[in-house]
Amino acid sequence: RASLGTGLRRAAEQFFARRAGEPTVVAGYPWFTDWGRDTMIALPGLMAATGRTEDARGILRQFARHADRGMLPNWFPEVGQEPEYNTIDAALWFFEAVRAWFDATGDAAFIKAEIYPVLKSIVHWHLRGTRYGIAIDDDGLVTGGAPGVQLTWMDARIGDWVVTPRFGKPVEIQALWYNALRILEEFGREFDDPVTKLRAMELADTCVRHFEPQFWNAEASCLYDVIEEEGRPDASIRPNQILAASLRYPLLMGLRARQVVECVQRELFTPFGLRTLAPGDVRYRPRYEGGVEQRDSAYHQGTAWPWLLGPFIDAWLRVHDDDAPAARQQAITWLEPLADHLEREGQLPEIADGDAPHQPAGCFAQAWSVSELARVAARLGLDDRLRETRSIGRPA
């Protein structure tokens, strides 16, 4: 029986591909291609599973070359067509992918020469304003949205109907923006660039100062999902809030971070990932089934996503003292259903039903599902020595 490390390496290798001779990442099989958001989320874990940092360098370089007006392409079309820039978060996930690559390689020369100028340009364009109304508001938070366009990862669309439009200030975008600014501040320090370092620090301080007063939902002891136009809060309980407590530089710490983790665990946790909407919501769809319209309307209205277990476990460990043995053992236990599925099928699915028995659905192989299991497994030290039996929590 293969170890977890071997299984993850085999699965992760399948997502590396070539486009016009350049390395790229396929988001999922059988029907997805290489998408900007998916690539940036998946890259850290794919590197952890395979060690392919040179391919990751080429991927970062390619996306850096295609950065335009502070945005990364959401997908690369066929030869002769123009890339589409219709994502509010791919450029912000780019910062996290770059940070992970730098942590893995220590190659400051490449970052400084080819990537650092792009990171500064992304921040510049967010301050100036770019496509689809994406800009930094007076309160230092990111706003954006346009009719008929789905900009966040919750991007289901049926004809002209955007199922979860999330116009305004989505909670995870604020978390990613703050994290990006702190990463830029870190690189400003690394490259002896005091002007950029100070500016990034000031912007981050403004962001964190205005975040909680707008986003804290005192009634539910969690975060609002979106602050809509004219300051209207969307109280939908969704998993996006977990990023405010999970990223390298979290917007929430202490008691409120713990309350967010508890809310997400209580309302959204399943053995196959986090639900995209709490079951108590009237819009909740427990099954991903039926025709295209029925399936797409459930895609982010209750369907569980395995990749979200990665951020959830990061946040769980942070609010439970990181290296505490009981917290680590709980995290290991939560990974077992995905590890068992990987052992049986050789891959991890895109999604699963929100209700038991959480039937897998969508793509049978999804890059960020594999990558997040790999990234968290590496964090927990679950390498080949710890997976000779069915239980990843017990040494052979």
Backbone torsions as a table, in degrees:
resi	resn	phi	psi	omega
1	ARG	NA	129.7	-174.7
2	ALA	-69.7	150.0	175.5
3	SER	-73.4	164.6	176.8
4	LEU	-62.0	-43.1	-179.8
5	GLY	-59.6	-42.9	179.0
6	THR	-65.3	-43.7	179.2
7	GLY	-62.0	-41.6	179.1
8	LEU	-67.0	-40.3	177.9
9	ARG	-61.6	-45.9	-179.0
10	ARG	-62.2	-43.0	-179.4
11	ALA	-67.8	-44.6	-176.8
12	ALA	-64.9	-36.3	-179.3
13	GLU	-58.2	-30.0	-174.7
14	GLN	-68.0	-16.3	-175.6
15	PHE	-93.8	-11.3	175.3
16	PHE	-79.4	133.8	-178.5
17	ALA	-145.6	-175.0	178.6
18	ARG	-126.8	140.0	172.2
19	ARG	-128.2	118.0	-178.4
20	ALA	50.4	40.6	177.3
21	GLY	82.9	-4.8	-178.5
22	GLU	-104.2	145.8	178.7
23	PRO	-67.4	147.1	177.0
24	THR	-152.0	176.2	-179.6
25	VAL	-124.4	126.5	174.8
26	VAL	-82.3	129.6	-174.5
27	ALA	-69.3	-36.9	-178.3
28	GLY	-173.5	156.3	178.1
29	TYR	-114.1	138.6	18.1
30	PRO	-102.9	-2.2	-166.9
31	TRP	-122.8	-0.2	178.7
32	PHE	-95.0	156.8	175.0
33	THR	-112.6	-146.4	-178.2
34	ASP	-96.6	115.9	-177.0
35	TRP	-116.2	143.6	-175.2
36	GLY	-61.2	-51.8	-177.6
37	ARG	-60.3	-50.1	-177.7
38	ASP	-60.0	-41.1	-178.9
39	THR	-62.1	-45.2	-176.8
40	MET	-69.4	-35.5	176.6
41	ILE	-69.2	-39.5	-173.3
42	ALA	-79.7	-27.5	-168.6
43	LEU	-58.0	-45.8	-179.7
44	PRO	-56.8	-45.4	-179.2
45	GLY	-70.9	-36.8	176.7
46	LEU	-63.5	-37.9	174.5
47	MET	-64.3	-42.9	-178.9
48	ALA	-61.4	-36.1	-177.4
49	ALA	-78.6	-34.1	-170.1
50	THR	-114.3	-21.1	-174.6
51	GLY	72.9	15.1	-175.4
52	ARG	-85.5	66.9	-178.8
53	THR	-72.6	-26.1	178.1
54	GLU	-71.1	-40.5	174.0
55	ASP	-63.2	-40.3	178.5
56	ALA	-63.0	-37.4	175.4
57	ARG	-58.8	-46.4	-179.8
58	GLY	-63.4	-36.1	178.7
59	ILE	-67.9	-44.9	177.4
60	LEU	-61.3	-40.8	179.8
61	ARG	-63.9	-43.3	-178.4
62	GLN	-63.5	-45.5	179.9
63	PHE	-68.1	-35.1	177.0
64	ALA	-62.0	-39.2	179.1
65	ARG	-65.7	-29.3	-177.1
66	HIS	-95.8	2.8	175.8
67	ALA	-61.3	136.3	-175.9
68	ASP	-146.4	121.5	179.4
69	ARG	53.3	41.8	175.7
70	GLY	76.9	12.5	-178.4
71	MET	-127.1	150.3	172.5
72	LEU	-101.8	149.1	178.4
73	PRO	-65.0	140.2	176.6
74	ASN	-78.7	-27.9	172.8
75	TRP	-157.6	153.5	178.3
76	PHE	-99.2	117.5	179.5
77	PRO	-76.1	-176.1	179.6
78	GLU	-72.0	168.7	-176.5
79	VAL	-55.1	134.2	178.2
80	GLY	93.6	-9.3	177.5
81	GLN	-104.7	160.2	-178.7
82	GLU	-91.7	143.5	174.6
83	PRO	-61.4	154.4	177.6
84	GLU	-102.2	130.2	-179.9
85	TYR	-110.4	81.0	-175.3
86	ASN	-133.3	43.6	177.3
87	THR	-137.0	135.4	-179.1
88	ILE	-87.1	-14.5	-171.2
89	ASP	-115.8	-14.6	-177.3
90	ALA	-58.1	-42.7	-179.4
91	ALA	-65.2	-31.5	-179.9
92	LEU	-78.9	-36.1	171.9
93	TRP	-65.3	-26.7	176.7
94	PHE	-56.7	-41.7	178.1
95	PHE	-58.3	-43.8	-178.4
96	GLU	-67.0	-39.4	177.2
97	ALA	-64.5	-41.4	177.9
98	VAL	-63.1	-44.1	179.3
99	ARG	-59.7	-45.6	-179.6
100	ALA	-62.8	-40.1	178.7
101	TRP	-65.2	-42.0	178.8
102	PHE	-64.4	-40.2	176.8
103	ASP	-62.0	-35.8	-177.3
104	ALA	-77.9	-30.1	-172.5
105	THR	-114.2	-30.1	-174.5
106	GLY	68.6	15.5	-176.0
107	ASP	-83.6	84.2	-178.5
108	ALA	-70.1	-29.8	-176.5
109	ALA	-62.8	-45.9	179.3
110	PHE	-63.6	-45.8	-179.4
111	ILE	-60.3	-47.3	-176.7
112	LYS	-64.3	-40.5	-175.0
113	ALA	-78.0	-39.4	-169.0
114	GLU	-116.8	-23.1	-172.6
115	ILE	-109.6	-42.5	-176.7
116	TYR	-54.5	-44.6	177.3
117	PRO	-60.4	-33.7	179.2
118	VAL	-70.6	-40.1	177.2
119	LEU	-60.1	-43.5	178.6
120	LYS	-65.5	-36.9	179.3
121	SER	-66.6	-37.6	178.8
122	ILE	-61.5	-44.7	178.5
123	VAL	-64.7	-42.5	179.1
124	HIS	-56.9	-45.6	-177.1
125	TRP	-70.7	-31.2	175.1
126	HIS	-67.0	-36.5	177.0
127	LEU	-70.3	-36.3	-179.3
128	ARG	-77.1	-35.2	-175.4
129	GLY	105.2	137.1	-178.0
130	THR	-137.0	-155.4	-173.5
131	ARG	-57.6	154.5	171.3
132	TYR	57.6	28.2	177.8
133	GLY	72.9	13.6	179.3
134	ILE	-71.7	121.1	-176.8
135	ALA	-164.5	171.2	174.6
136	ILE	-97.0	122.4	-179.1
137	ASP	-74.3	173.8	-179.1
138	ASP	-61.7	-22.9	-179.9
139	ASP	-88.0	5.5	178.1
140	GLY	82.9	7.5	179.7
141	LEU	-103.4	155.8	-176.5
142	VAL	-84.9	131.2	175.0
143	THR	-124.7	157.1	179.2
144	GLY	177.1	164.7	178.2
145	GLY	143.5	150.7	177.0
146	ALA	-152.6	147.5	-179.0
147	PRO	-56.6	134.5	175.5
148	GLY	77.9	7.5	-178.2
149	VAL	-122.3	133.1	177.6
150	GLN	-106.2	111.9	-170.2
151	LEU	-101.0	-24.8	-178.4
152	THR	-92.3	179.4	-178.3
153	TRP	-67.2	-20.8	173.4
154	MET	-82.3	81.1	-162.8
155	ASP	-115.3	21.7	179.7
156	ALA	-64.9	140.4	-179.7
157	ARG	-145.2	133.5	178.3
158	ILE	-122.2	103.4	-174.0
159	GLY	61.7	-123.2	177.8
160	ASP	-90.7	0.1	-177.8
161	TRP	-92.6	113.9	171.5
162	VAL	-87.3	115.1	-170.0
163	VAL	-63.4	-45.2	178.4
164	THR	-127.2	80.9	-173.2
165	PRO	-63.7	-40.8	174.9
166	ARG	53.9	45.0	176.8
167	PHE	-69.9	147.3	177.4
168	GLY	109.5	-122.5	-175.2
169	LYS	-121.6	90.0	178.0
170	PRO	-68.4	143.6	-171.9
171	VAL	-64.4	-42.5	-177.2
172	GLU	-69.3	-25.0	178.6
173	ILE	-68.4	-36.0	176.8
174	GLN	-66.0	-41.1	178.7
175	ALA	-63.0	-42.9	179.9
176	LEU	-69.1	-37.7	178.1
177	TRP	-62.9	-47.7	178.9
178	TYR	-60.9	-45.8	178.9
179	ASN	-60.5	-41.7	179.1
180	ALA	-62.6	-41.4	-179.9
181	LEU	-64.9	-41.3	178.6
182	ARG	-67.4	-35.5	175.1
183	ILE	-65.3	-42.4	177.4
184	LEU	-63.4	-40.6	175.8
185	GLU	-58.9	-42.2	178.7
186	GLU	-61.5	-44.7	178.9
187	PHE	-69.8	-35.2	175.2
188	GLY	-58.4	-38.8	176.6
189	ARG	-69.1	-43.3	-179.0
190	GLU	-61.3	-37.1	-173.8
191	PHE	-102.3	15.8	177.0
192	ASP	52.3	52.0	179.9
193	ASP	-119.7	80.1	-172.7
194	PRO	-64.0	-29.7	-179.1
195	VAL	-65.2	-50.0	178.7
196	THR	-64.8	-41.9	-179.7
197	LYS	-59.3	-46.6	-178.1
198	LEU	-67.4	-42.3	-179.3
199	ARG	-63.9	-44.4	178.4
200	ALA	-62.3	-39.9	179.5
201	MET	-64.7	-42.8	179.0
202	GLU	-63.4	-44.1	179.5
203	LEU	-63.9	-40.6	178.9
204	ALA	-65.5	-41.8	179.2
205	ASP	-62.4	-39.9	177.4
206	THR	-64.7	-42.4	-180.0
207	CYS	-60.3	-50.9	-175.8
208	VAL	-67.8	-31.0	-179.5
209	ARG	-66.3	-34.8	-175.9
210	HIS	-98.0	-7.5	-172.8
211	PHE	-70.2	-60.9	-174.6
212	GLU	-59.4	-43.6	-179.5
213	PRO	-57.7	-29.4	179.3
214	GLN	-90.3	-35.8	-168.5
215	PHE	-98.7	-14.5	-176.1
216	TRP	-75.3	123.8	177.5
217	ASN	-97.6	94.2	-174.5
218	ALA	-64.9	-33.4	-178.0
219	GLU	-64.6	-39.7	-177.6
220	ALA	-102.0	-3.1	-178.0
221	SER	54.2	50.0	176.5
222	CYS	-155.5	-166.3	-179.0
223	LEU	-104.5	144.7	169.6
224	TYR	-64.0	151.5	-179.2
225	ASP	-79.7	-38.6	-179.6
226	VAL	-146.8	141.7	164.4
227	ILE	-98.7	109.7	-173.3
228	GLU	-83.4	-175.9	-179.5
229	GLU	-55.6	145.4	-179.5
230	GLU	61.9	22.2	172.8
231	GLY	78.8	14.1	179.8
232	ARG	-75.0	124.7	179.8
233	PRO	-85.9	141.4	173.5
234	ASP	-98.1	111.9	-174.7
235	ALA	-88.2	11.5	176.3
236	SER	-55.1	132.3	178.0
237	ILE	-89.4	106.2	-176.0
238	ARG	-128.6	165.7	-175.6
239	PRO	-78.5	-9.8	-175.8
240	ASN	-57.4	-30.6	-177.7
241	GLN	-63.9	-22.0	-176.6
242	ILE	-63.4	-25.8	-179.5
243	LEU	-66.2	-23.7	178.0
244	ALA	-67.9	-16.4	179.5
245	ALA	-116.1	-2.9	-170.1
246	SER	-109.2	-26.3	-172.6
247	LEU	-71.3	167.1	-179.1
248	ARG	-51.7	-44.2	177.6
249	TYR	-113.2	96.6	-173.6
250	PRO	-81.9	145.4	173.9
251	LEU	-77.3	-26.6	179.6
252	LEU	-115.9	140.3	174.5
253	MET	-136.5	170.0	171.3
254	GLY	67.8	-143.6	-172.4
255	LEU	-58.6	-44.7	-175.9
256	ARG	-69.2	-34.1	174.0
257	ALA	-62.4	-42.1	179.1
258	ARG	-64.6	-38.7	178.5
259	GLN	-65.0	-38.3	176.3
260	VAL	-62.6	-46.2	178.9
261	VAL	-59.8	-43.3	179.7
262	GLU	-64.0	-40.9	178.5
263	CYS	-64.0	-46.5	-179.8
264	VAL	-63.2	-42.1	178.9
265	GLN	-63.2	-43.2	-176.8
266	ARG	-69.7	-41.0	-170.7
267	GLU	-98.0	-27.1	-166.5
268	LEU	-124.0	-16.5	-173.5
269	PHE	-71.3	135.1	169.2
270	THR	-136.7	164.0	178.2
271	PRO	-63.3	-16.5	-178.6
272	PHE	-110.8	15.7	177.5
273	GLY	133.0	-173.6	179.4
274	LEU	-95.4	135.8	172.4
275	ARG	-65.0	153.2	179.1
276	THR	-89.3	-5.5	177.1
277	LEU	-158.5	142.6	-178.4
278	ALA	-66.7	141.9	-178.8
279	PRO	-59.9	-25.1	-179.8
280	GLY	-74.8	-9.1	179.1
281	ASP	-76.4	138.0	-178.1
282	VAL	-63.9	-19.7	-179.4
283	ARG	-88.7	-2.8	-174.8
284	TYR	-61.2	131.5	178.3
285	ARG	-118.1	109.3	-172.1
286	PRO	-75.8	-21.5	-175.3
287	ARG	-125.0	139.9	173.3
288	TYR	-97.9	94.7	-173.4
289	GLU	-156.4	173.0	177.0
290	GLY	91.2	-158.7	179.3
291	GLY	-76.6	-177.4	-175.6
292	VAL	-59.0	-46.2	-177.9
293	GLU	-63.9	-42.2	-179.9
294	GLN	-65.8	-41.9	-179.7
295	ARG	-67.0	-45.9	-178.2
296	ASP	-64.9	-31.8	179.0
297	SER	-73.0	-16.1	176.6
298	ALA	-98.1	-10.5	-169.9
299	TYR	-54.1	-43.8	179.0
300	HIS	-125.1	27.7	180.0
301	GLN	-123.1	36.1	178.4
302	GLY	140.0	-27.0	177.4
303	THR	-55.8	140.1	179.9
304	ALA	-92.8	143.4	-178.3
305	TRP	-120.9	119.4	-179.6
306	PRO	-59.1	-34.3	-174.8
307	TRP	-62.4	-25.8	-177.2
308	LEU	-72.5	-13.1	174.0
309	LEU	-63.4	-29.2	178.7
310	GLY	-60.4	-59.6	176.1
311	PRO	-58.4	-37.6	-179.8
312	PHE	-61.3	-46.1	-178.8
313	ILE	-67.6	-38.0	174.7
314	ASP	-56.4	-47.7	-179.1
315	ALA	-67.6	-41.4	178.7
316	TRP	-57.3	-48.3	-179.0
317	LEU	-63.8	-38.1	-178.7
318	ARG	-63.9	-42.7	-176.9
319	VAL	-85.2	-5.4	176.7
320	HIS	-119.0	37.9	169.7
321	ASP	68.3	34.6	170.5
322	ASP	44.8	-77.7	-172.0
323	ASP	-93.3	9.7	177.5
324	ALA	-60.5	129.0	-175.6
325	PRO	-54.9	-40.6	-178.4
326	ALA	-65.8	-39.5	179.3
327	ALA	-66.3	-42.2	179.7
328	ARG	-65.7	-40.4	179.8
329	GLN	-66.0	-37.7	177.0
330	GLN	-63.1	-42.7	178.7
331	ALA	-61.6	-41.4	178.8
332	ILE	-62.3	-43.3	179.5
333	THR	-60.7	-40.0	-179.9
334	TRP	-65.5	-23.8	-179.2
335	LEU	-81.6	-14.5	-172.5
336	GLU	-59.0	-44.2	-179.5
337	PRO	-59.5	-40.1	178.0
338	LEU	-68.8	-40.4	178.6
339	ALA	-63.3	-39.1	177.6
340	ASP	-65.1	-42.0	178.1
341	HIS	-62.8	-42.4	178.4
342	LEU	-60.6	-41.2	179.9
343	GLU	-63.8	-39.0	-178.5
344	ARG	-75.5	-44.6	-169.0
345	GLU	-104.0	-18.0	-179.2
346	GLY	82.6	-1.5	179.1
347	GLN	-151.9	173.5	176.4
348	LEU	-121.5	142.3	-174.7
349	PRO	-79.6	168.6	177.0
350	GLU	-71.4	-45.4	-171.9
351	ILE	-146.4	175.3	173.7
352	ALA	-150.5	160.9	176.4
353	ASP	-60.7	146.0	178.0
354	GLY	-71.5	-28.9	178.4
355	ASP	-98.5	153.5	176.8
356	ALA	-59.2	145.5	8.1
357	PRO	-88.1	21.6	175.5
358	HIS	58.1	56.2	-179.3
359	GLN	-61.9	125.0	176.8
360	PRO	-61.1	148.8	-177.5
361	ALA	-152.5	-176.6	-179.7
362	GLY	68.9	-149.4	176.7
363	CYS	-60.3	137.7	178.4
364	PHE	-75.8	-15.6	179.9
365	ALA	-139.8	118.4	-175.8
366	GLN	-127.8	129.3	-173.7
367	ALA	-59.9	-47.7	-174.2
368	TRP	-75.8	-19.8	171.7
369	SER	-65.2	-48.8	178.2
370	VAL	-64.8	-44.5	-172.9
371	SER	-66.6	-37.9	-179.5
372	GLU	-72.2	-35.4	172.5
373	LEU	-62.5	-42.7	-179.8
374	ALA	-64.7	-43.2	-177.8
375	ARG	-64.1	-45.5	-178.9
376	VAL	-71.4	-37.5	176.8
377	ALA	-60.6	-40.4	177.0
378	ALA	-64.5	-40.5	178.4
379	ARG	-61.4	-37.1	-177.6
380	LEU	-87.2	-0.4	178.6
381	GLY	75.4	25.0	-177.9
382	LEU	-88.3	72.7	179.9
383	ASP	-95.3	-164.8	-174.4
384	ASP	-59.2	-31.9	-176.7
385	ARG	-66.3	-19.3	-174.0
386	LEU	-105.9	8.9	-177.7
387	ARG	-138.9	67.7	173.4
388	GLU	-103.9	-11.2	177.8
389	THR	-121.7	-177.2	-177.6
390	ARG	-66.1	-34.5	-177.1
391	SER	-87.2	121.7	179.3
392	ILE	-76.7	-9.7	-178.6
393	GLY	-89.7	-8.4	-176.4
394	ARG	-123.8	126.0	174.6
395	PRO	-60.8	150.4	179.6
396	ALA	-66.5	NA	NA
